[in-house]
Amino acid sequence: MTDREYPRQRVTRGEHDWVMAWTSERTFHIACGPGNLTEAPSMFRTWASEDVAGVL
Protein backbone atom coordinates (compact mmCIF):
# COMPACT_ATOMS: atom_id res chain seq x y z
CA MET A 1 0.00 0.00 0.00
CA THR A 2 2.78 2.45 0.79
CA ASP A 3 4.17 2.39 -2.76
CA ARG A 4 1.01 3.85 -4.29
CA GLU A 5 0.83 7.56 -4.94
CA TYR A 6 -2.14 9.75 -4.10
CA PRO A 7 -1.94 13.01 -6.03
CA ARG A 8 -2.57 16.08 -3.89
CA GLN A 9 -6.30 16.77 -3.77
CA ARG A 10 -7.92 19.77 -2.14
CA VAL A 11 -11.63 20.38 -1.83
CA THR A 12 -12.53 23.85 -0.55
CA ARG A 13 -16.13 24.74 0.14
CA GLY A 14 -15.54 27.51 2.67
CA GLU A 15 -13.17 28.89 5.26
CA HIS A 16 -13.84 26.04 7.72
CA ASP A 17 -15.08 23.48 5.19
CA TRP A 18 -12.10 22.00 3.36
CA VAL A 19 -10.09 18.80 3.09
CA MET A 20 -6.72 18.05 1.51
CA ALA A 21 -5.03 14.65 1.02
CA TRP A 22 -1.76 13.48 -0.58
CA THR A 23 1.08 11.00 -0.27
CA SER A 24 4.66 11.96 0.40
CA GLU A 25 7.64 9.80 1.32
CA ARG A 26 5.46 6.65 1.31
CA THR A 27 3.03 8.17 3.82
CA PHE A 28 -0.61 9.19 3.39
CA HIS A 29 -1.30 12.70 4.72
CA ILE A 30 -4.59 14.44 5.38
CA ALA A 31 -5.51 17.91 6.64
CA CYS A 32 -9.00 19.30 7.03
CA GLY A 33 -11.23 21.93 8.49
CA PRO A 34 -13.06 21.30 11.77
CA GLY A 35 -16.26 20.27 10.01
CA ASN A 36 -14.56 17.63 7.87
CA LEU A 37 -13.34 15.21 10.51
CA THR A 38 -15.51 12.41 9.09
CA GLU A 39 -14.78 13.15 5.42
CA ALA A 40 -10.99 13.03 5.80
CA PRO A 41 -10.75 9.41 7.06
CA SER A 42 -13.18 8.41 4.33
CA MET A 43 -10.65 9.57 1.73
CA PHE A 44 -8.00 7.40 3.39
CA ARG A 45 -10.29 4.36 3.54
CA THR A 46 -11.08 4.71 -0.16
CA TRP A 47 -7.39 4.90 -1.03
CA ALA A 48 -6.46 2.00 1.27
CA SER A 49 -9.30 -0.27 0.16
CA GLU A 50 -8.42 0.20 -3.53
CA ASP A 51 -4.93 -1.06 -2.77
CA VAL A 52 -6.16 -4.03 -0.75
CA ALA A 53 -8.57 -4.97 -3.53
CA GLY A 54 -5.65 -5.02 -5.96
CA VAL A 55 -3.77 -7.51 -3.74
CA LEU A 56 -6.63 -9.98 -3.27
ZIDAKA-V771139 format. One record per residue. RES is the residue in three letters. PSI is psi in whole degrees, 0 to 359 (999 if undefined). Layout:
BEGIN
res,psi
RES,PSI
RES,PSI
END
This chain:
BEGIN
res,psi
MET,325
THR,347
ASP,347
ARG,140
GLU,152
TYR,103
PRO,145
ARG,126
GLN,137
ARG,127
VAL,120
THR,118
ARG,342
GLY,179
GLU,322
HIS,9
ASP,85
TRP,157
VAL,142
MET,137
ALA,148
TRP,166
THR,147
SER,133
GLU,46
ARG,26
THR,138
PHE,129
HIS,148
ILE,141
ALA,147
CYS,165
GLY,168
PRO,336
GLY,4
ASN,23
LEU,343
THR,331
GLU,321
ALA,308
PRO,332
SER,321
MET,319
PHE,314
ARG,319
THR,313
TRP,313
ALA,320
SER,329
GLU,322
ASP,318
VAL,319
ALA,326
GLY,339
VAL,327
LEU,999
END
